[in-house]
Amino acid sequence: MLQITEALQGLLDQVTAFLHTYPMIEAWYTTVVRFVFPILAVLILSGMIRSLWNVPHSPEIWAKLALPGGESIPLTHWENIVGRSAASDVVLSYPSISRQHAALMRAKDGSWAVYDLDSTGGTTVNKLRVDGVAAVEDGDSIAFGGVPCRFVPVSAEERRTQREHRRKAGRPVSPWGSLLVLTIWQVLAGLQVIIALEEAATVHIPLAFLGLSAVMWLYFLFMRAMHRVGFEMEIIAFFLSTLSLCITASSAPAALFKQFMAICLGLALFVILGVFLRDLSRVQKIRWMMAAGAIGLLGVTLVLGASKFGARNWLSIGGISFQPSELAKICYIFAGAATLDRLFRKRNLGLFIVLTGICLGCLALMSDFGTAAIFFVTFLVIAYLRSGDFATLSLICGGAVFGVIMILSFKPYILKRFAVWGHVWEDASGAGYQQTRTMSAAASGGLVGVGGGKGWLHRVGAADTDLVFGMLCEEWGLLIGLLAVLSIVTLAVFAVRACSAGRSSFYIIAACAATSLLVFQTCLNVFGAVDLLPLTGVTFPFLSNGGSSMLSAWGLLAFLKATDTRQNASFAIRLPSRRELRAEAEEVEARYEED
């Protein structure tokens, strides 16, 4: 490692000396690459965005329910509501069946069970009344409100045919072209920053950019060796992380290597959390631990945290500062999502409301109202998906508004921040200083920017965090700024569309919550910087300088990745083992011999 560092430092010195000798090369290089970078960005993202917007989400058939008339209804989720309501997964239009009559659920080992949801007509399995829950075996007779049905398993031949169909129908875009172009972007961007910083450039710049390229390629090669496909989300995340390195190199070169390490740790968290999400039974066991983790992270910060920019949300350990509230977001979503069998227990929703109240209280006492707003919007999404009760949510929103009014009466300096909203140009040298400088810098960048490292907004406080959108537009151009926003929107569109084929309500709720958090946080960051919303001091996911924010963004991405049900696309979904495939082939062969 030392030899590599010395070699890069020597090369860096030679490049700097060469540019001093021929200063026109620096000017020509910056002029040309300003127009090249938007083209490269479009090449990197166009295929990935188009694939995520148009990818088909073919439902998986796990079993079938044979009805009295001979019709067969497929069970396309691990958790299926049976009832008269049109919103049910299995709609049985009989007068004796309740709107939400029962739930048919599949466990990790392939076993099935039926839950009676306090139906009027009751549920029986092989003529035995179900009191709560009962196991269901292949060929069992299940009666819902007196309507007899038969549970039919999917044959090995059907499983194989379905798997092949899903593999062909959901074939993702090849990532290799985008990876190659992104690598070229990283090399050119690193060189641009070195040229712009001149003598201030350090060896950390080539180490960070080349290191990210190496990590990126190692990840994709490893996943391909594991027979995985579908890397659109990761390429978008790596693109935004590359922009984060560009912003950090320009605004805080000394923190560049730390930001690179945060990206590596975030990728590791993404993989670990994704693999952990495979096992729902394991996930359920640690939900309370995650709830305690969210409260603990916020509570420790409240007691031991240090104030920065008016909010007590920083914790320093061993000289390393971080924001525990960023990691608390992951714990909060983990604790808030639930499988279907828990959704019908009102006690669980009540406990989640208590958890939310504690988290919001801690954030209010820390004066971190931007993060509090993000938590509250995430809570509304989770609570609605868990209950579907608009009346209760309306009461909660009313209580929240009352709480905000009370807080503003005790902390008038927060009201002053909101008072400047929409009037920043009236006090451009005072309360509106940051937003007016941000808009001026963004406007000066035009469509293609002034060049990485050539801007001046980084001299303004929080330029690379809260105001990062303005800095991105100034140095790299409005086109790339809009592509960064479109990338977050694309992740949200994919998550919402993927929920229609989601295996479990846990994945659906977690993905929708993570999506709402990412989108709302992006809106607060972008619109706050340009005075369309109050400046709340939140970061742009993946883009802002900061290790805690980077870890949080990669962790939230794991919830979205878990909803990708395309064949072999998500590492959160275990592939069938060779033994299972061999047993399946033997079953198919035996079936043919019988016929």
LINHU-V699252 format. One record per residue. N is the residue number from 1. RES is the residue in one small letter. SS is DSSP state (hx for helix, st for strand, lp for the rest). OMEGA is omega in whole degrees, 0 to 359 (none if undefined). Layout:
BEGIN
((N & RES & SS & OMEGA) (N & RES & SS & OMEGA))
END
This chain:
BEGIN
((1 & m & lp & 180) (2 & l & hx & 180) (3 & q & hx & 179) (4 & i & hx & 180) (5 & t & hx & 180) (6 & e & hx & 180) (7 & a & hx & 179) (8 & l & hx & 179) (9 & q & hx & 177) (10 & g & hx & 178) (11 & l & hx & 179) (12 & l & hx & 178) (13 & d & hx & 180) (14 & q & hx & 179) (15 & v & hx & 180) (16 & t & hx & 179) (17 & a & hx & 180) (18 & f & hx & 180) (19 & l & hx & 175) (20 & h & hx & 180) (21 & t & hx & 182) (22 & y & lp & 185) (23 & p & hx & 180) (24 & m & hx & 180) (25 & i & hx & 178) (26 & e & hx & 181) (27 & a & hx & 180) (28 & w & hx & 181) (29 & y & hx & 180) (30 & t & hx & 180) (31 & t & hx & 183) (32 & v & hx & 186) (33 & v & hx & 175) (34 & r & hx & 179) (35 & f & hx & 180) (36 & v & hx & 185) (37 & f & hx & 177) (38 & p & hx & 179) (39 & i & hx & 178) (40 & l & hx & 180) (41 & a & hx & 178) (42 & v & hx & 179) (43 & l & hx & 180) (44 & i & hx & 192) (45 & l & hx & 188) (46 & s & hx & 180) (47 & g & hx & 182) (48 & m & hx & 180) (49 & i & hx & 180) (50 & r & hx & 181) (51 & s & hx & 182) (52 & l & hx & 179) (53 & w & hx & 188) (54 & n & hx & 185) (55 & v & lp & 178) (56 & p & lp & 178) (57 & h & lp & 182) (58 & s & lp & 180) (59 & p & lp & 177) (60 & e & lp & 179) (61 & i & lp & 184) (62 & w & lp & 177) (63 & a & st & 180) (64 & k & st & 178) (65 & l & st & 181) (66 & a & st & 182) (67 & l & lp & 183) (68 & p & lp & 183) (69 & g & lp & 180) (70 & g & lp & 178) (71 & e & lp & 181) (72 & s & st & 180) (73 & i & st & 180) (74 & p & st & 174) (75 & l & st & 190) (76 & t & lp & 177) (77 & h & lp & 170) (78 & w & lp & 182) (79 & e & st & 187) (80 & n & st & 174) (81 & i & st & 175) (82 & v & st & 181) (83 & g & st & 181) (84 & r & lp & 182) (85 & s & lp & 179) (86 & a & lp & 179) (87 & a & lp & 181) (88 & s & lp & 176) (89 & d & lp & 175) (90 & v & st & 184) (91 & v & st & 176) (92 & l & lp & 186) (93 & s & lp & 177) (94 & y & lp & 182) (95 & p & lp & 184) (96 & s & lp & 183) (97 & i & lp & 180) (98 & s & lp & 180) (99 & r & lp & 171) (100 & q & lp & 192) (101 & h & lp & 185) (102 & a & st & 177) (103 & a & st & 175) (104 & l & st & 188) (105 & m & st & 180) (106 & r & st & 177) (107 & a & lp & 182) (108 & k & lp & 182) (109 & d & lp & 178) (110 & g & lp & 178) (111 & s & lp & 182) (112 & w & st & 176) (113 & a & st & 178) (114 & v & st & 179) (115 & y & st & 173) (116 & d & st & 184) (117 & l & lp & 180) (118 & d & lp & 182) (119 & s & lp & 179) (120 & t & lp & 184) (121 & g & lp & 178) (122 & g & lp & 180) (123 & t & st & 177) (124 & t & st & 173) (125 & v & st & 185) (126 & n & lp & 176) (127 & k & lp & 176) (128 & l & st & 184) (129 & r & st & 179) (130 & v & lp & 177) (131 & d & lp & 183) (132 & g & lp & 183) (133 & v & st & 178) (134 & a & st & 178) (135 & a & st & 179) (136 & v & st & 179) (137 & e & lp & 178) (138 & d & lp & 179) (139 & g & lp & 180) (140 & d & lp & 175) (141 & s & st & 179) (142 & i & st & 179) (143 & a & st & 178) (144 & f & st & 181) (145 & g & lp & 180) (146 & g & lp & 179) (147 & v & st & 185) (148 & p & st & 175) (149 & c & st & 179) (150 & r & st & 181) (151 & f & st & 185) (152 & v & st & 179) (153 & p & st & 175) (154 & v & lp & 182) (155 & s & lp & 179) (156 & a & hx & 180) (157 & e & hx & 178) (158 & e & hx & 178) (159 & r & hx & 180) (160 & r & hx & 180) (161 & t & hx & 180) (162 & q & hx & 181) (163 & r & hx & 179) (164 & e & hx & 179) (165 & h & hx & 180) (166 & r & hx & 179) (167 & r & hx & 181) (168 & k & hx & 184) (169 & a & hx & 184) (170 & g & lp & 181) (171 & r & lp & 184) (172 & p & lp & 175) (173 & v & lp & 178) (174 & s & lp & 184) (175 & p & lp & 193) (176 & w & hx & 178) (177 & g & hx & 179) (178 & s & hx & 178) (179 & l & hx & 180) (180 & l & hx & 180) (181 & v & hx & 178) (182 & l & hx & 177) (183 & t & hx & 177) (184 & i & hx & 177) (185 & w & hx & 184) (186 & q & hx & 179) (187 & v & hx & 180) (188 & l & hx & 180) (189 & a & hx & 177) (190 & g & hx & 179) (191 & l & hx & 178) (192 & q & hx & 180) (193 & v & hx & 178) (194 & i & hx & 180) (195 & i & hx & 183) (196 & a & hx & 183) (197 & l & hx & 179) (198 & e & hx & 184) (199 & e & hx & 181) (200 & a & hx & 180) (201 & a & lp & 179) (202 & t & lp & 181) (203 & v & hx & 179) (204 & h & hx & 182) (205 & i & hx & 177) (206 & p & hx & 178) (207 & l & hx & 182) (208 & a & hx & 184) (209 & f & hx & 178) (210 & l & hx & 177) (211 & g & hx & 178) (212 & l & hx & 177) (213 & s & hx & 181) (214 & a & hx & 179) (215 & v & hx & 181) (216 & m & hx & 180) (217 & w & hx & 178) (218 & l & hx & 179) (219 & y & hx & 183) (220 & f & hx & 179) (221 & l & hx & 178) (222 & f & hx & 181) (223 & m & hx & 177) (224 & r & hx & 176) (225 & a & hx & 177) (226 & m & lp & 177) (227 & h & lp & 178) (228 & r & lp & 177) (229 & v & lp & 176) (230 & g & lp & 184) (231 & f & lp & 183) (232 & e & hx & 181) (233 & m & hx & 182) (234 & e & hx & 180) (235 & i & hx & 176) (236 & i & hx & 180) (237 & a & hx & 178) (238 & f & hx & 177) (239 & f & hx & 179) (240 & l & hx & 178) (241 & s & hx & 176) (242 & t & hx & 175) (243 & l & hx & 178) (244 & s & hx & 176) (245 & l & hx & 179) (246 & c & hx & 180) (247 & i & hx & 182) (248 & t & hx & 180) (249 & a & hx & 181) (250 & s & hx & 187) (251 & s & hx & 183) (252 & a & lp & 184) (253 & p & hx & 181) (254 & a & hx & 181) (255 & a & hx & 186) (256 & l & hx & 182) (257 & f & hx & 177) (258 & k & hx & 178) (259 & q & hx & 176) (260 & f & hx & 178) (261 & m & hx & 177) (262 & a & hx & 177) (263 & i & hx & 179) (264 & c & hx & 178) (265 & l & hx & 177) (266 & g & hx & 177) (267 & l & hx & 178) (268 & a & hx & 177) (269 & l & hx & 178) (270 & f & hx & 181) (271 & v & hx & 183) (272 & i & hx & 181) (273 & l & hx & 178) (274 & g & hx & 179) (275 & v & hx & 180) (276 & f & hx & 182) (277 & l & lp & 178) (278 & r & lp & 189) (279 & d & lp & 182) (280 & l & hx & 179) (281 & s & hx & 177) (282 & r & hx & 178) (283 & v & hx & 182) (284 & q & hx & 183) (285 & k & hx & 184) (286 & i & lp & 180) (287 & r & hx & 180) (288 & w & hx & 176) (289 & m & hx & 178) (290 & m & hx & 176) (291 & a & hx & 177) (292 & a & hx & 178) (293 & g & hx & 178) (294 & a & hx & 180) (295 & i & hx & 181) (296 & g & hx & 180) (297 & l & hx & 180) (298 & l & hx & 180) (299 & g & hx & 179) (300 & v & hx & 179) (301 & t & hx & 180) (302 & l & hx & 184) (303 & v & hx & 188) (304 & l & hx & 186) (305 & g & lp & 178) (306 & a & st & 181) (307 & s & st & 177) (308 & k & st & 184) (309 & f & lp & 174) (310 & g & lp & 182) (311 & a & st & 180) (312 & r & st & 186) (313 & n & st & 180) (314 & w & st & 178) (315 & l & st & 182) (316 & s & st & 178) (317 & i & st & 179) (318 & g & lp & 180) (319 & g & lp & 179) (320 & i & st & 179) (321 & s & st & 177) (322 & f & st & 181) (323 & q & lp & 179) (324 & p & hx & 181) (325 & s & hx & 178) (326 & e & hx & 178) (327 & l & hx & 178) (328 & a & hx & 178) (329 & k & hx & 180) (330 & i & hx & 180) (331 & c & hx & 183) (332 & y & hx & 179) (333 & i & hx & 178) (334 & f & hx & 181) (335 & a & hx & 184) (336 & g & hx & 179) (337 & a & lp & 183) (338 & a & lp & 174) (339 & t & lp & 189) (340 & l & hx & 183) (341 & d & hx & 179) (342 & r & hx & 182) (343 & l & hx & 184) (344 & f & lp & 175) (345 & r & lp & 185) (346 & k & hx & 180) (347 & r & hx & 181) (348 & n & hx & 178) (349 & l & hx & 178) (350 & g & hx & 178) (351 & l & hx & 178) (352 & f & hx & 177) (353 & i & hx & 177) (354 & v & hx & 178) (355 & l & hx & 180) (356 & t & hx & 180) (357 & g & hx & 179) (358 & i & hx & 180) (359 & c & hx & 180) (360 & l & hx & 177) (361 & g & hx & 178) (362 & c & hx & 181) (363 & l & hx & 178) (364 & a & hx & 179) (365 & l & hx & 176) (366 & m & lp & 183) (367 & s & lp & 178) (368 & d & lp & 188) (369 & f & hx & 174) (370 & g & hx & 178) (371 & t & hx & 178) (372 & a & hx & 178) (373 & a & hx & 178) (374 & i & hx & 178) (375 & f & hx & 184) (376 & f & hx & 178) (377 & v & hx & 177) (378 & t & hx & 177) (379 & f & hx & 180) (380 & l & hx & 179) (381 & v & hx & 181) (382 & i & hx & 182) (383 & a & hx & 179) (384 & y & hx & 180) (385 & l & hx & 180) (386 & r & hx & 185) (387 & s & hx & 185) (388 & g & lp & 186) (389 & d & lp & 180) (390 & f & hx & 183) (391 & a & hx & 179) (392 & t & hx & 180) (393 & l & hx & 178) (394 & s & hx & 177) (395 & l & hx & 179) (396 & i & hx & 178) (397 & c & hx & 177) (398 & g & hx & 176) (399 & g & hx & 179) (400 & a & hx & 178) (401 & v & hx & 178) (402 & f & hx & 179) (403 & g & hx & 179) (404 & v & hx & 179) (405 & i & hx & 179) (406 & m & hx & 181) (407 & i & hx & 181) (408 & l & hx & 179) (409 & s & hx & 179) (410 & f & hx & 181) (411 & k & lp & 185) (412 & p & hx & 181) (413 & y & hx & 176) (414 & i & hx & 177) (415 & l & hx & 178) (416 & k & hx & 178) (417 & r & hx & 179) (418 & f & hx & 183) (419 & a & hx & 182) (420 & v & lp & 182) (421 & w & lp & 180) (422 & g & lp & 183) (423 & h & lp & 187) (424 & v & hx & 182) (425 & w & hx & 177) (426 & e & hx & 178) (427 & d & hx & 188) (428 & a & lp & 181) (429 & s & lp & 181) (430 & g & lp & 184) (431 & a & lp & 181) (432 & g & lp & 185) (433 & y & hx & 186) (434 & q & hx & 183) (435 & q & hx & 181) (436 & t & hx & 177) (437 & r & hx & 179) (438 & t & hx & 181) (439 & m & hx & 178) (440 & s & hx & 180) (441 & a & hx & 179) (442 & a & hx & 179) (443 & a & hx & 180) (444 & s & hx & 180) (445 & g & hx & 181) (446 & g & lp & 183) (447 & l & lp & 188) (448 & v & lp & 177) (449 & g & lp & 179) (450 & v & lp & 181) (451 & g & lp & 180) (452 & g & lp & 181) (453 & g & lp & 184) (454 & k & lp & 184) (455 & g & lp & 179) (456 & w & lp & 184) (457 & l & hx & 182) (458 & h & hx & 177) (459 & r & hx & 178) (460 & v & lp & 181) (461 & g & lp & 178) (462 & a & lp & 181) (463 & a & lp & 183) (464 & d & lp & 178) (465 & t & lp & 183) (466 & d & lp & 184) (467 & l & lp & 190) (468 & v & hx & 180) (469 & f & hx & 177) (470 & g & hx & 179) (471 & m & hx & 178) (472 & l & hx & 180) (473 & c & hx & 181) (474 & e & hx & 188) (475 & e & hx & 186) (476 & w & hx & 172) (477 & g & lp & 180) (478 & l & hx & 181) (479 & l & hx & 180) (480 & i & hx & 176) (481 & g & hx & 179) (482 & l & hx & 177) (483 & l & hx & 177) (484 & a & hx & 178) (485 & v & hx & 180) (486 & l & hx & 178) (487 & s & hx & 178) (488 & i & hx & 178) (489 & v & hx & 180) (490 & t & hx & 176) (491 & l & hx & 180) (492 & a & hx & 180) (493 & v & hx & 179) (494 & f & hx & 183) (495 & a & hx & 181) (496 & v & hx & 180) (497 & r & hx & 181) (498 & a & hx & 183) (499 & c & hx & 180) (500 & s & hx & 179) (501 & a & hx & 182) (502 & g & lp & 182) (503 & r & lp & 184) (504 & s & lp & 177) (505 & s & hx & 177) (506 & f & hx & 179) (507 & y & hx & 182) (508 & i & hx & 181) (509 & i & hx & 181) (510 & a & hx & 181) (511 & a & hx & 179) (512 & c & hx & 179) (513 & a & hx & 178) (514 & a & hx & 179) (515 & t & hx & 180) (516 & s & hx & 180) (517 & l & hx & 181) (518 & l & hx & 183) (519 & v & hx & 182) (520 & f & hx & 178) (521 & q & hx & 177) (522 & t & hx & 179) (523 & c & hx & 179) (524 & l & hx & 181) (525 & n & hx & 185) (526 & v & hx & 183) (527 & f & hx & 177) (528 & g & hx & 181) (529 & a & hx & 182) (530 & v & lp & 172) (531 & d & lp & 171) (532 & l & lp & 172) (533 & l & lp & 176) (534 & p & lp & 178) (535 & l & lp & 187) (536 & t & lp & 176) (537 & g & lp & 176) (538 & v & lp & 186) (539 & t & lp & 173) (540 & f & lp & 184) (541 & p & lp & 180) (542 & f & lp & 192) (543 & l & lp & 185) (544 & s & lp & 175) (545 & n & lp & 181) (546 & g & lp & 182) (547 & g & hx & 182) (548 & s & hx & 179) (549 & s & hx & 180) (550 & m & hx & 177) (551 & l & hx & 181) (552 & s & hx & 182) (553 & a & hx & 179) (554 & w & hx & 178) (555 & g & hx & 178) (556 & l & hx & 179) (557 & l & hx & 179) (558 & a & hx & 178) (559 & f & hx & 178) (560 & l & hx & 181) (561 & k & hx & 181) (562 & a & lp & 179) (563 & t & lp & 182) (564 & d & lp & 184) (565 & t & lp & 175) (566 & r & lp & 184) (567 & q & lp & 177) (568 & n & lp & 186) (569 & a & lp & 186) (570 & s & lp & 177) (571 & f & lp & 176) (572 & a & lp & 180) (573 & i & lp & 184) (574 & r & lp & 176) (575 & l & lp & 177) (576 & p & lp & 180) (577 & s & lp & 178) (578 & r & hx & 179) (579 & r & hx & 178) (580 & e & hx & 178) (581 & l & hx & 179) (582 & r & hx & 178) (583 & a & hx & 178) (584 & e & hx & 179) (585 & a & hx & 179) (586 & e & hx & 178) (587 & e & hx & 178) (588 & v & hx & 180) (589 & e & hx & 179) (590 & a & hx & 178) (591 & r & hx & 179) (592 & y & hx & 180) (593 & e & hx & 178) (594 & e & hx & 180) (595 & d & lp & none))
END
